[in-house]
Structures are given as C-alpha cells and as structure tokens.
Amino acid sequence: MKISTNQVATILRMYHRTTLEKAKEVKPAMGGVRQDRVSLSNSAMEINKYARRYREVPAIREQLVEDLKHRTQSGTYHIQGSTIVEKMFSREMVDFLIERGEEQG
C-alpha cells in the first residue's frame, strides 16, 4: 500500500501545529506587561528539516519504478506476507491519525 503525499503532509502539519502550540510561552515582563515569545523545540526544528527534505522527493521515483519493474519481470522480486501485513497496518494507522487530527483541528 502507498501512503499518499497528502496524507504524510497532513500528519506533519498536525504534528508541527501541536508542537508549536506547546512551545509558545507567555511570560510577564518587567512592569507587569506581558510579552509573547515563541520558541521551537529541537523536535519541531527536526520535523521542519524532514518536511523540507520530504517535499524534495519526487512523487514518482523513476529509478525505483524501473528497478521494481525489472525485478518483477525477471522473477527476482519476492515479498513476504508479513511485509504486506505490516504495510497494511501502517496505512490504517496513518488513516486513523489523519481522521483523529481532523476531528481535533
């Protein structure tokens, strides 16, 4: 199963938004005036880095497609049933997280 680009982007946005909300701090400054301050956690900065790298990946990776096509045609592409099951459960988890995030957002 393929996790779509939109689904991954949605999950990253949800996580990023949640991280930013938690990172906001409002502290009283001198004289009782409140001053807003936002600081990104290390994990939020890391997520941003991975999100930028993810956006650079093409939607269709031509070399990967050609490799799989060649391996399938030559009979050297073998996959275990447990791998398929893992991918199916991963997809269900992504769908669940997206639906849960849309309900909260």
C-alpha positions in Angstrom: 0.0 0.0 0.0 1.2 3.5 -0.7 0.8 6.3 1.7 -0.1 9.4 -0.3 2.0 12.6 -0.2 -1.1 14.4 1.0 -1.5 12.1 4.0 2.1 12.4 5.1 2.0 16.2 4.6 -1.2 16.4 6.7 0.4 14.4 9.5 3.5 16.6 9.5 1.3 19.7 9.6 -0.7 18.4 12.5 2.4 17.4 14.5 4.1 20.7 13.7 1.0 22.7 14.8 0.7 20.8 18.0 4.4 21.2 18.7 4.2 25.0 18.1 1.2 25.3 20.4 3.1 23.6 23.2 6.2 25.6 22.5 4.5 29.0 22.9 5.3 30.7 26.2 3.8 33.9 27.6 5.8 35.3 30.5 5.2 38.6 32.3 8.0 41.1 31.5 9.2 43.8 33.9 6.5 46.2 34.9 3.7 43.7 34.6 3.4 43.9 30.9 3.1 40.5 29.2 5.5 39.7 26.4 4.8 37.0 23.9 7.6 34.6 22.9 7.7 31.6 20.7 10.5 29.0 20.8 10.7 25.9 18.7 11.8 22.7 20.4 14.5 20.6 18.9 12.0 18.1 17.7 9.9 20.8 15.9 13.1 22.0 14.2 13.9 18.5 13.2 10.4 17.9 11.9 10.8 21.1 9.8 14.0 19.7 8.4 12.4 16.4 7.4 9.4 18.1 6.0 11.6 20.2 3.7 13.5 17.1 2.6 10.2 15.2 2.0 8.9 18.0 -0.3 12.1 17.5 -2.4 11.3 13.8 -3.1 9.5 13.4 -6.4 6.0 11.9 -6.4 7.2 9.1 -8.7 10.7 7.9 -8.2 11.6 6.7 -11.7 14.7 4.7 -10.7 12.7 2.8 -8.1 9.9 2.1 -10.5 12.3 0.8 -13.2 14.1 -1.4 -10.6 10.9 -3.0 -9.4 9.7 -3.5 -13.0 13.0 -5.2 -13.9 12.9 -7.4 -10.8 9.3 -8.4 -11.3 9.8 -9.3 -14.9 13.0 -11.3 -14.2 11.3 -13.1 -11.3 13.7 -11.9 -8.6 11.2 -9.7 -6.7 9.9 -11.6 -3.7 8.0 -10.2 -0.8 6.9 -11.9 2.3 3.3 -11.9 3.5 4.3 -10.4 6.8 5.7 -7.4 5.0 2.4 -6.8 3.3 0.5 -7.1 6.6 2.9 -4.5 8.2 2.3 -2.1 5.3 -1.5 -2.6 5.6 -1.5 -1.9 9.4 0.8 1.2 8.8 -1.7 2.5 6.3 -4.6 2.0 8.7 -2.6 3.9 11.5 -1.9 6.8 9.1 -5.6 7.0 8.2 -6.6 6.8 11.9 -4.2 9.6 12.8 -5.4 11.8 10.0 -9.1 11.3 10.9 -8.3 12.0 14.6 -6.3 15.1 13.7 -9.1 16.5 11.5 -11.6 15.9 14.3 -9.4 17.9 16.8 -8.5 20.6 14.3 
